[in-house]
């Protein structure tokens, strides 16, 4: 999405579009490294991958900067399917995770479970093709940041 765009202002600044998106997916128990990837050879785009300690990491790269955030540790077991919502909210510039109906709040590992991304992040448009890992059994991409309650509701209603 377009987080900021060049303004027609006299100072050539940018306008904050306050845009966002949500990745809402179901994963099988066998998590491979790369789950979603549309990066170009120069690194632009989005990557969602399994990371150490039962975490997921999202990376957004606009060609100038890379913005990463990792979910709370220990949320993903390799022995069960999982529902994951990755919420990228362009209003407050926050990335958050909801895993199996639970908001990642930092737990014992951190003061809070959400992270900020750069307010100057340009569109992290990658390749036109999204590579989807074999562990992803269902994927919904929303053109807005879901509310935490909506992500929890997706888990409750779609998981039954």
QUIPEPE-V954374 format. One record per residue. N is the residue number from 1. PSI is psi in whole degrees, -180 to 180 (none if undefined). BURIAL is b if it has 16 or more other C-alpha atoms within 10 Angstrom, else e. Layout:
((N,PSI,BURIAL) (N,PSI,BURIAL))
//
This chain:
((1,164,e) (2,104,e) (3,-43,b) (4,155,b) (5,156,e) (6,135,e) (7,163,e) (8,13,e) (9,158,e) (10,-26,e) (11,6,e) (12,30,e) (13,-164,e) (14,157,e) (15,134,e) (16,119,b) (17,-13,e) (18,30,b) (19,167,b) (20,179,b) (21,166,b) (22,135,b) (23,123,b) (24,113,b) (25,156,b) (26,137,b) (27,146,b) (28,178,b) (29,-22,e) (30,90,e) (31,121,b) (32,173,e) (33,-57,e) (34,122,b) (35,-48,b) (36,134,b) (37,120,b) (38,27,b) (39,147,b) (40,170,b) (41,-28,e) (42,5,e) (43,-6,b) (44,141,b) (45,-157,b) (46,140,b) (47,128,b) (48,123,b) (49,156,b) (50,137,b) (51,173,b) (52,161,e) (53,31,e) (54,38,e) (55,166,b) (56,149,b) (57,134,b) (58,139,b) (59,130,b) (60,124,b) (61,123,b) (62,9,b) (63,-17,b) (64,-42,e) (65,156,b) (66,133,b) (67,121,b) (68,149,b) (69,144,b) (70,142,b) (71,171,b) (72,143,b) (73,151,b) (74,6,e) (75,-24,b) (76,117,b) (77,147,e) (78,-2,e) (79,5,e) (80,155,e) (81,156,b) (82,148,b) (83,132,b) (84,132,b) (85,125,b) (86,114,b) (87,118,b) (88,105,b) (89,110,b) (90,-10,b) (91,-72,e) (92,-1,e) (93,54,b) (94,139,b) (95,131,b) (96,159,b) (97,141,b) (98,118,b) (99,124,b) (100,43,b) (101,9,b) (102,128,b) (103,129,b) (104,107,b) (105,9,b) (106,-32,e) (107,-138,e) (108,-14,e) (109,-21,e) (110,165,e) (111,-34,e) (112,163,e) (113,-1,b) (114,160,b) (115,152,b) (116,148,b) (117,166,b) (118,132,e) (119,-10,e) (120,12,b) (121,120,b) (122,173,b) (123,128,b) (124,53,b) (125,125,b) (126,-145,b) (127,160,b) (128,-16,e) (129,129,e) (130,120,e) (131,124,e) (132,125,b) (133,158,b) (134,-22,e) (135,-16,b) (136,115,b) (137,-18,e) (138,139,e) (139,129,b) (140,135,e) (141,118,e) (142,141,e) (143,25,e) (144,165,b) (145,119,b) (146,152,b) (147,154,e) (148,-41,b) (149,-35,e) (150,-40,e) (151,-41,b) (152,-42,b) (153,-39,e) (154,-42,b) (155,-46,b) (156,-40,e) (157,-35,e) (158,-18,e) (159,-8,e) (160,none,e))
//
